[in-house]
């Protein structure tokens, strides 16, 4: 596989996952009650537990995004 193809792949992965991370973060910031109401219909969960799960999800998603998308893309840009 060529470096240009890998760079393009990681560029699009970074863009798509970055948009998803921003969208999810904005949704949690501006509509937390709506998200809680929707999720509590499906899963019996307290508000405190829900807040902890959502905060943990966003933190893990951000770490995985940085480690598996952004870092390889920057590394490929550097060696290219």
FENJOWO-V184338 format. One record per pair of residues at least 12 apart in sequence whose ideal C-beta (glycine too) atoms are under 7 Angstrom apart, sorted by the first residue. I is the first residue (numbers start at 0). J is the second residue. Records with the same first field share a line. If there is no record, write none. Layout:
BEGIN
I=J / J
END
This chain:
BEGIN
2=75 / 79
5=75
6=75 / 76 / 79
9=68 / 71 / 72 / 75
10=72
12=68
13=68 / 69 / 72
16=64 / 68
17=64
20=60 / 61 / 64
23=57
24=57
27=53 / 57
35=49
END
